[in-house]
Amino acid sequence: MKRLYLRIYLSMIASLAIFALIAALGWKFAFDREHASRDERALVAEVVAALLPPADAPPEAQRAVLERWHARTGVDVALFDARRAPIAAAGRPVPAPMRVDGGREGQEGWGAWRDAAEHGPPAWSVRLPDGRWAVARIWRFKGGPPFGWGALLLALTLAVAIGAYPMVRRLTRRLERLQRGVDALGSGDLSARVPVQGRDEVAALAASFNRSAERIETLVRAQRSLLANASHELRSPLARLKMATALLTEPSVDGSGREGGAATEASAAQRAALRDEVERNVGELDALIEEILLASRLDAGAGIAREPVDLLALLAEEAARAQATLSVEGEGGADVKRADNRAATRFTVEGDPRLLRRAARNLLENARRHGAGSPVEVLLSEGARGPVVEVLDRGPGVPEAERERIFEPFHRLAGHGEAAGGVGLGLSLVRQIAQRHGAAAVCLPRDGGGSRFRLEFGGAGATH
């Protein structure tokens, strides 16, 4: 498998190499003027011939013109006849004209070459219309051959390649760590996380992976805990059912040790009590399974229905069912009657009416079960960001250290075992339902003793 960083790096090097090649070719064709076109050669020859004395002029006159050129430009210049014999010169000696390839024949009257015995700029020659040769060497010309530019481009390419490798490797190294994290999570390591470095897309992807892994770990642990606790909670009613069934089918024995008469079977009263026990345990199993299924559905993030729900009407029905007192507070603490339509509007929320009813019922059942027989009160008020529902009792209350733990699945307070009723999922479902509706569920102390369970809507973002 090809490594990503190698593919990125090689692609960058190939792009640089192509750029260097194109730049070198561009320099070659744009600035290498050693071979001019035919029209350019003719034009240069005509201009030079017009500036020079005619071919039959005395050599002194021709030398005088060359001296003036040399004085003004600093260019070494010389004139040769058609046989390449020197006529006149100015400045440092300039060799006789020769072809670019070193031959002695002019290349269509134009050429440039470097003398092998000297190190300097090339000598340029042009054949004039009258057969003479003009040769010049420009020492201040800095163009140079394209090989210097090619070397410079090569050096730049190497420098960029060396500098780019750490950056490319740093990018792909983070991707490799992310890949290892995904592989570890897929192999069952739910604690696998990857470091988040930088602020780019790779960092965002790593952060997203960590959030997903944390969510998966939380869900899997919750499911494992739910399964373990559910298995434990199912044992007790099943054991009681088994015992009751055995007692219903077991014949009774009289005092003499003989079976028969009125003692051949359990008495009618015993049978009735056993039937009630069976029905109670079946109802407990049914409630436990229903709450387990609901908790699993909420843990899995299943969507919930969304419609306007009148909390005032819902709480009034559930309070009447649980024989609790409902109070509604308006602005300034004044009581608002149910007939007031404005109150119904203020206490309307978007959500699943079945789940909201389940949350209210669980809070009322919890208050009735642990309120030590005290009256249960329900208070509906208008908070800063939405409706607030409070269920109050005068029971022993909840210790401060337990006020968060009681919302965990199957958690019971010390001294509140199965005899107190419930399966330990009621308050956990209340918090889950509240969170799905953008509400906060908390347990608070009540002035004068007791507990205060509060649902405050609008305090968190709802999850769908």
N, C-alpha and C positions, 0 to 999 in steps of 0.2 A: 504493500500500500504506500503510495506516495504521500510524504508528509506535506501538510498544508503550508508550513513555513517555507519549505523548499520550493514549492510551486510559486508562492508569492515572490520569493527572493529571485528565483530564476526569471520570472516574468519581468521583474524590475530591471535585472541585468540585461536581458534581451532588449528591452525598450531603450536602455541607455546605449547599448551597442549600435542599435539601428539609428538612434539620434546622432551618435558620433560619426557613423558612416555617411549619413546624409549631409552632416555639416562639413565633413572633409571633402565630399564630392562637390558640395556647393562652393567651397573655397577654391577647389581646383578649377571649376569652370567659370567662376566669377572673377577671380583675382590672378590666375596664372595667365599672363599675357605674353608669354614667350612666343606664341604662334598666333599672330594677328591674322585677320581675314585679308583677302586680296584687296578689297577696297580701302581698308585701313592702311595697308602697306603703300598703296599708290598715293593716298592722300599725304602720308608722312613724307614720302619721297618728293612730292611736288612742293610741299612747304619748305623742306630743308634746301632744295635746289633754288627756290626763290630767294632765300635769305643769304645764300652763299654767292660769291663772285662766279662768273662763268668758268668753264673748264679751261679756257685758254688764258685766263688771268694769271699774272705772275704768282709764283708760290708765295712771295712776300705778302701780296694782297690777300691771298687766301688765309695765310697764317695770322694776319692782323684781325680778320673777322673771327677766327677761332679763338684768339686771345681775348677778344672782347666777350665772347660767349663764356669763356672759362672764368673771366674776372667777375662777370655778373652772376653766374650760377654755380661755379665751383665744379662743374662737370668736366671730366677729362674727355677730350674730343680730338679726333684725327681724321684726315682725309687721305684716301688711297685712290690710285687710278684704277682703270679697268683691270689691270694685271695685278692689282693689290700692292703696287709699289707706293711707298709713302710719299705724299705731296706736302702736307703740313700737319702740325699737331700743336696742342696746347694742354698744359698740365702734365700729369704723369703719363708715362708711355702706355699706349694702348696697342694691343696686338692687331695684326692684320685680320680682316674679317674671315670667318670660317663658319661652317655649318654647325648646327646644334649637335649633330652626331660626331663632330670632330673632323669632318672632311674639309677640303679646300674649296668646294664649290658652294656658292651662295644658294640658299634655299629660297628661290623665287624672289631674291632681292631683299630678304628680311631674315634676321636670325638673332639669337641670343645664346651665349655660352659662358662657361667659367673656364678660365685658364687653369690647367691642372697644376701649374707651378705657383699659383697665387691663391690666396684666400681672401675673397672679397665678393662684391656684388658682380652679377654677370655683365658682360660687355654686349652692347646692342649695336647691330649693324643694319644699315639700310642702303640699298643700291639706288642711286639717283638716276633720273632719265638720261643724263648724258654719259652714263657708264661709270662714273666715280662711285666710291664707297665712303659713306660717313659712319664712323664708329664712335660710340660714346659709352662712358662708364660712369654711372651715377652712384657715388659713394654714400650719399645720404638716403638712398632708397632703402626702406626697412621692410619691404613686403616679404621677402624670403620665400623659399619654396613651401609647398603645402605640408611637407613632412614635419615641420616644427608645430604647425597647428594640429596635425594628427597626433603628435606626441602629447600636446597639451590636452586634447580631447580624451586621449587614452588615460592620461593621469587623472583628469576630472572624473571619468567613468569609474576608475578604480577607487578614487576617494569616496564617491557616492556609494559604491558597492560596499566598501568597508564600513561606512557610517550607517548604511541602511540595514545591515544584517542584525545588529542588536535590537533595532526597533521592530523589525519583522519577527524576530525570535521572541521578543517580549509579548507581542500580540498573540502569536500562536501558542506560546507557553501557557497563557491564561486559558485558551481554548482547550488545550490538552488537560489542564487541571479540571475544567468543567466536564470534559468527557470522562475522566476518571471518577468524578463525583456521580455522574449519571450511572456509570457502570456499577459503582458501589451501591447506590440506591436500588438499582435493579436487581442486584444480587441479594438484597435483604437487609443491608445495613441502613436502617432508617435514620441513623444519626449522621449520615454523610452530608457534609456541607463543603462549600468552596469559598475561598477568600474573595472578597469584592475589592478590586483594585481599579482605580481610575474612575472616570465619569462618562465613558463612552458606551457604545452599544453592548460590548462584551461585558462590561461591569453591570449594566442593566440586566443582561441575560443571567449573569451569576446571581444577582440579587433575586430575580424572579425564580430561579431554580431553588435558592435557599428557602424562599417563602413557600413554594410548592412542597419541598421536602418536609418542611416543618408542619405544614398542614396535613400531609400524608401520615407523618409520624403521629401527630395528635389524633387523627381519626383511627389509625390502626390500634394505638394504645387504648383509646376509648372503647373500641369494639372488643378488644381483648378483655378489658376490665369489665365491660358490660356482660360479656359471655361468662366470665368467671363468676361474677356476682349473681348473675341470673341462674347459673347452675346451682349455686349455693342456696338461693332463695327458693328454687323449685323443690328442693329436697324436703323441706318441712311440710308443705301441704300435701306432697305426694306420700310422705310417710304417714301422715294422719289419715289420708284417704285409704291407704292400704290397711291400716289398723281398723278403721271403721268398717271397711268391707269384710274383714276377717271376723269381726265381732257380730256383724249382721248374719253371717252364715254359720257361726259356731253354735252348736246346741248348748243349752244350759244344763247344769248338774245340780240336783237337789241335795239337801243336807245328808241324805243317806248314801250319796255317791251313785245313785241310779238316775238314769235319764228317763224322762217320761212325765206324763201328767202335764201340769201347768208349767213345769220347769223344762220341758223339751225344747223350747225356743226362748229367745229373749222376750221379756215382757213388752207390751205395747208401748209403755213409756220409754223403755230403753231404745226400742226401735225408732220411735219418733226423735229421740235425742240424737241417735246416730245418723238419721236422715238429715237432721238439721246440720250436723257436723260435716256430713258429706257435701251438702249444698253450700255451706260456708266456705269450705276448702276449694270447691269447684269455682265459686265466685272469686275467691282470692287468686286462683290460678288464672282465671280469665282476665282479671284486672292486671295481673303481673305481665301476662303475655301481651296484652294491649298496650301497656306502657312501654314495654321493651320494644315493640314494633314501632311505636311512635318516636321513641328516643332514637332508634336506628335510622328512621326516615329523616329526622331533623339533623342527625349527625352527618348523614350522607349529603346534606344540602339540597334535598328535593324541593322543588318549587312549591309555593303556597298560594292559595287563592287571595286575590286582592279586591276588596269591595268595601264600601263605607259601612262601618259598624258603629252602632249607637251604644257606647259603653254604659250609658245611664240605664237604658232598657235591659241590657244584658246583666248588669250587676243587680238590678232590682229583681230579676227572675231568680238568679242564683242565690241572692240573700234570702229571698222568701223560701226557697227550697231548703236552705241550711238553717232557717229560723234565726238569721242574723239581722242586725239593725243597719239600715243604709242611711247615710247622711251625705248631703250634697252641699258643698260650700261654693258660693259665688264670690264676686269681687267684694272685698272688705269683710269677708268671713260670714256674710249673710246667707241663710239657708235659701235654696232655690227649689221650688216645687217641681215635681216631675212634669207637671202640665206646661211648664214654661218651655216653649219651643226653642228659645234662645239657648237654654241649657243643653238641650239635645244637640244643637248645632255645635256648641263649643266642645262637647265631649264625644265627637265623632272622629274615629280614626280609620285609616285604610288598613285592612288586614283580613285574616281568615277568621270568620266568626266562630267556627268550630274550635279552632286552637285557642282563641281568646277566652271562650267559655271554659275550655279545659283548664287554662291557667287560673281563672277565677275560682273554679270549683276546687282545684287542688289547694289553693291558699285557704279557702273556707274550711275544707276538710282537715287541713293541717292545724288550723286554729281551734277547731272543735275537738280534735283528737288530743292536742297538747295544751289546751287552755284550762285544764283542771276544772271543767264545768262552768267556767265564767262565760258571761255573754260575749258573743263575737260581734264586732262592729266593722262596718265597711264605710270608708270615707272616700268620696270622690270630689276632687278639687281641680282647679285650673292652675297649672304650674307656669313657670317662665317660658317653657318651650312646648308645652302640650299638657294633656290631661295627666293627673296623678291619682293612682288608686292605692289605697292603704287598707290593709286588713289587720285589725288589732284584737288582742286578747289580754287577759289578766292572769295568764299562766305563769310558770316559773321563769319564763324567758329563756334566752339563748346566751350562753357565755360569750364574751367578746372574741375569744380565740376560736370559737366555732361558727361565727356568723358568716364566714365565707365557705367553710367546709360543708355546711349543711346543704349547699347547692350541688355538691358532688354526688354522682349516682351511688345509691345504696348506702349512703352515709347516715348513720343514726347517732344521736347524742347518747352519752353514757347514761344507762338506766332506762333507755327507751328501746326495748327490744321488740320482738314480734308481738308480744302481748299488747303493746300499745296500738297495734294495727298498722296498716300501710306496708309498702314494699320498699320504701327508700328511694323511689324515683320521682315522687311528686314535685318536690322543690327543684330538682334538676330539670324536669320538664318545664317548670315555670320560667326558669332563667333562659332555657333554650328558646321557648316561645317568645319571650320578651325580646331577646336579641334578634329574632327573625322579624320583629315588628319595630325595630329601632328604639326599643325601650330598655331601661336598666332595672334589674331586679335586685334589691338589697334587703338585708335584715337589720333593723335598728332597734335599740331599746325603747321602751315606752315609759314615759314619766309615771311614777307610781307603781311600777312593776308590770311585767308582761312583755309581749313582743309586738313589733310593728313591722309588717312586711309591706314594702312599697314597690309599686310599678310606676316608673316615671317615663312617659312617652316623649319622644323627641330628643332624648339625650344621647343617642348614638345612631349611626347609619344603619338603616334596615338592610337585611340581607334577603335576597330573593331565592 
